[in-house]
Amino acid sequence: MRTNAKTLPAKCILIAMMAMISGCENQTISNIISEGVPSSDAIKETLTITVPPPSDGLEFESNGDGTCTITGIGTCGDTDLVIPTKSPDGDTVTQIAKYAFYDLEDIDSITFSDYNYEIDKYAFQYGEFTSLNVIGGAPIFKESAFSSCEDLGSITFANCTIQIGEYTFFSCGKDADLIFSNCTGILDKRAFQYSDLLNLTINDCELDIEESVFSSCENLTSISIIDSTIDADEYSFFSCGDSAIVEMSNCSLVLDDRAFQYSSLGTLSVTGAALEIGKSTFSNCEDLSNVMIDSNSVLLGEYAFFGCDDLTNVSICADAGSDDTIEIDDRAFQYCEKLKSVIIGKGAIDIGEYVFDGGSDDLTLSIAGKKYTADSIKNGFPQ
C-alpha cells in the first residue's frame, strides 16, 4: 500500500487526529489543531502526516497532451476525499475545473498532497465538508474556490508554496482553526473575508497578506504568528476579532496602514527582529488593554494606536540595548484616555509630536530609564 509521509515542523500545540479513509484500511491522515495561542517558548514538535492513496472514481477530461482536468465527483464513494495528481490513464492533472465539486455533500474531508496545479473558480463552493488539508506542492487557488463552505472547522496548509486568490475562502468556516505551517506564498485580497475563524496560527512561514484578507472575521479569539516573515497590506485584519489575544514572536513584520483598525483585540504581544507599523494600524481598537513590543527595530507610524479607549499599559523594548532603534511617529497613542503606564527602553529613540496627547491625567512615562510627563514631550522627545 502506497503512502506519502510528510514531516511537519510546528511550534505550537499539535494533536494528531486519526481518521479512517474509506476503502483504505490502516491509512491515516493527521489534522493539526491548536488550543489557544501557543507561547513563544513552546517546544517545537515534529508531526508525521501520512497521506493515504488518492481516491478512485473521479471524473477526468483528457487535454490530449498527457495532461487532464478533474471535472467532477463521478462514482467516488469516499467520505475522506484525497485528490489525485494523475488520472487512471496516467495523464497529469493540471486543473480542477470550475464548479467540479460545487455544493459537494456526504464528504468529511478534502486532502491535496504535492499538488502543483490550479483549482479553478467555484470548484468547491458551498461544499459541506468539515476539514481541508493542503500538504506539499505549489497549488493555485482561484477566485471563490472554497467560498461559502460554511461547515469547515479545520483548514491546514503545511510544507507548501501557496497562491490563494481573491475571495477563495470568503464567508467560510464554522469556528474554524486555520493553520499555515512551513509555507510561503500570497494570500490575495479578501481571501478569508467574513469567514467564521476562531484561531489563526502562522508558524515558520513567509507570507504576503494582501488587502482585507481577514477583514470582518469577527469571531477570531487568537492570532498567533511565530518564526515568520509577514507583510500585511492595508485593512488586512480590519474589524476582525472577538477580544482576540494576538502574539507575534520571533518574526519580521510589516503591518501596513489600518491593518488592524477597528478590530476587537484584547492584548498584543510582539517580539522579534523587526516591526514596522503603518498609519492607524491599530487605531480605534477599543478593547485593546495591553501592548508589549520587544524588537531590535521598531517603527510605529502616525496614529498607530490612536483612540484605543481601553489601553492602559504599553511596554516598548523595555529591556532594549543601546543599539536598538525606536521610532514613534506623531499622535501614535493620542486619545488613549485610560493609558496609565508607558515604558520605553533605551537606544536610538525618536518620538514625534502629540504622541500621548489626550491620555490619562495620571499617565506615567519611563523613557530610557528616566521619568517624563506627557506634556514634557508634547512637541517631541528631547534628543
N, C-alpha and C positions, 0 to 999 in steps of 0.2 A: 504494500500500500504506500503511495507516494505522499510525502509531507513536505512542507516548506517551512523550516524553522527560522524565526527571526529573533535576534537578541535585542531587547529594547531597554536602553538606559532610562531611568526615570527617577528624578529626585523629588519624589512625592510618595504618598501612601498608596501602595498598589495592592489590589486584590484581584486574584485570578478567579474568574467566574467560568466554570466548566459548563459547556452547552453541547448536548448531543446533536450531531448533524445527521439529518435524515439519510438513511442508506449508507452511512459511513461509520460503522461501529468502531469504537475506541478512538475516534478522531475528536479533537477538541479545539476550541478557539477561545482565547482569553480576551475578555474586555477589561479595560482599565478604568477604575473609578477612583475618585478622591473623596476623602472625608474632611470637609472643611478646608482651610488654607494651610498647606504644608509650611512648616517653619523653615527659615533659611539654613538651619543646621541639620535639616532632615537627612537621614542616611540614604545614600544613593544605592538603589537596589537594581538587580538585573532580573528581568522577566522574559522568559522564552515564550513566544507566541507560536503556537503550532497551527498552521492553516491547513484545513482538510482539502482533499481533491476538489476540483471545480464541479459545479452542478451539471447534470445532464438534462437534455430535453429542451433547451432553449432554442429559439428561432434565430437563424443566421441567414444573411443575404451576402453572397459572394460578390466581390468587386471585380473578379476576373483577372486579378493580378497577384494572387497569393494573399490577398487581404480580404477582410469581410467586416460586416456590420451586424451587431446584435439588434434584432428588431422586435423581440417580444419574449414572453414567458414560455410560450409553446406548451409542451406536455410536462414540464418540470414540476414535480410534486414536493420539492424540498421546502421545509419551513425555514431553514437557515440557508440562504442563497449565497453561493460562492461564485462570483462572476469569472468565467474562463477567459484566458488570453488567446486561445485558439479554438477554431470550430472543429467538429468531428472530422471534417475533411482536411484538416491541417492548415487552413487559412489563418493568418494572424489577425486578431481583432484590432481594428483601428478606431472603432467608434461604437457607442451605444446610441441608437437612433432616437430622434425626437419622439417623445411620448411612448417609448418602447415599454416602459413599466409604469405607465401612468395609472394612478389610482389602484396600486397593487394591494391585494388582500391576501390574508392567510399566510403571511410571511413574518417571521420573528426578527430576522437579522439579514443584513446585506454586508458582504465582505469583498473588498478588492485587494488583491495581492500582486505586487510587482507590475502594476499597470502603467503603461506609457501612452495611453490614447485618450480620446475625448469622450466625455459624457455629454450628449447634446442637450439642448434646451428642453425643459419639462420632462426629461427622461423618467424621473421617479416622482414627479409632482403628485401630491395628495396620497402618497403611499402610506400604509398603515403599520409598517414595521416599527420596532422599538429600538433597534440597535444598528449602527453603521460603523464599520471598521475599514480604514484605508491604511494598508501596511505595505511600505516599499513602493518603488516605482516613481513615476512622474505624471500623475493623472491631470487632466484639464477638465474642470467642471464648468459647463456653460451656464448661461443665464437661467435661473429658476429651476435648475435640475432637480433639487430636493425641496423646493418651496412648498409650504403648507403641509409638510409631513408632520402632523401635529402629535403623533404618538411617540416620536423619537425621545428616548430617555437617556441614550448614551451615544456620543459621537466621538470617535477616536481617529486621529491621524498620527501615524508613527513611522519614523525612518523613511520619509518620502519628501520629494520636491513637489509642491502643490501650486496649482493656479486655480483659485476659486473665483468664479465670475460674479457679475452683478446679480444680486437677489438670489444666489444659489440656494441659500437656506432661509430665505425670507419667511418670517412667520411660521417657523417650525419649532418642534420640541415640546416636551411635557416635563417641566422641572428637570431639564436635561443637564448632564455633565458633558462638557466639551473639553477635550484634551488634545493638545498638539505636543508631541514629544519627538525630539531629534528631527525637526522638519525645517525646510527652507521654502520660501515662495512668497506669493502675493495673495492677499485677501482683497478682492475688488469691492467697489462701492456697494454699500448696503447688503453685503453678503449674508449677514445674520440679523439684519434689522428686524425689530419687532418679534424676535424669537423668544420662546419661553425657556431661557437658560437659567440654571440655578448656580452652577460652578463653572468657572473658566480657568483652566490650567495650561500654561505655556512653559515648557521645560526644554532647555538645550536647543533653542530654535533661533533662526534668523528670518524674521518676517516683516514684510511691508503691509501695514494695515491701513487701507485707504479710507476715504471719506465715508462716515456714517456706517461703518461695518457693523458695529454693535450698538448703534443708537436705538434708544427706546426698548432695550432689553431690560425691562423694569423689574424682573424677578431675581436678577443676579444678586447673590449674597456673598460671593467670594470671587476675587480675581487674583490669581497667583501667577507671577511671571518670574522664572528662575533661570539663571545661567543663559540668558538670551540677549540677542541684539534686536531691538524693536524700533521701527519707525512708524509712528501712528499719526495719520493725517488729521486734518480739521474734522471736528464733530465725530471722530471715530467711536467714542463711547458716550456721545451726547445723550443726556437724560436717561441714563441707564442705572440699574442697581436698586437694591432694597436694603438700605443701611449696610452696604457691602463693605467687607474687610478687604482692603487692597494691599497686597505685598508684592514688591518687586525687588528681588535680591540678586546680587552678582550680575547685574545687567548693564548694558549700554542702551540708553533710552533717549529717543527724541519724541516728545509729545507735542503735537502742533497746536495751533490756536483752537481754543474752545473744545479740545479733545474730550474732556470730561464735564463740560459746562452743564449746569443744572442736574447733575447726577446725584443720586442718593447714596452717599458714601459714609461709612462710619469712621474708619481710620485709614490712614495712608502711611505706609512704611516703604521707603526706597533706600536701598543700599547698592553700591556698585561703582564701576569705573567712571561713568559719566551720565549726567542727567541734564537734558535741555527741555525746558517747559516754555511753550509759546505764550502768546497773548490770551488772557482769560481762560487758560486751560482748565482750571478747577473753579472758576468763578461761579458764585451762586450755588455751590454745593452746600445746601443749608443744613444738612445733617452731619457734616464732617466735623468731628470734635478734636482729633489729634493728628498732627503731621510730624513724621520723623524722616529726615533726609540725611543720608551719610554717604557722600560720593566724593571722589577726588576733584571733580569739576562739576559745579552746579550753576546753572543759568535759569533764573525764574523771570519770565517775561512780564510785561505790563499787565496789571490786573490779574495776575496768575491765580490768586485766591480771593479776589475781590468779592465782598458780600457773603462770605461763608459765615452765616449767622451764629452757628453753634461752635465755631472753632475756639478752643480755649488754650491749647498748648501747641507750640511749634518748636522743633529742635532741628537745626540745620548744621550738620558737621560739627556737633558738639565736641568731639574729640579730634578735630582736624589737625593736621600737621601744617607747618608754616609754608609748605609748597602747594597746598590746596588753593583752588580758586573758587570764590563765591561771588556771584553777581546777581543782585536782586533789583529788578527794574522798577520804575515808577509805579506807585499805587498797588504793588503786588498783594498786600494784605489790607488794603483800605476797606473801611466799614466792616471789619470783623469785630462786631460790637462786644463779644464776650471774651475776646482774646486777653488772657491774663499773663501768660508766660512765654517768652521767646528767648531761646538760647542759640547763638550763632558762634561757631568756633573761629579759630584764628586762621591766618593765611592771607592771600590777596583778596581783600574784601571790597566790594563796590556796591553800595546801597543807594538807590535813586531817591527821588523826592516823594514825599507823602506816602511812604510805604506802609506805615502803620497809622495813618490818619483816620480818625473816626472810630478808634478802638476803645477798649475799656479804660475807664479812668484810673484803675489800679494796675494797668499793664506794667510788668517788669521786663526790662530788656537787658540781656547779658551778651555783649559782643566782644569776642577775643578776650574774655575774662574780665571786662570792665562793665560797669553798670551805666545805663543810659535811660533817659526818658524819651518817649515818642516825640515830644516837642523839640528835644535837643538834636534830633537827627531829621527833623521835618524836611529840611532842604537838602538832605543827603548826608551820608556818613562822612565825618571829617577824615580826610586822607593824611 
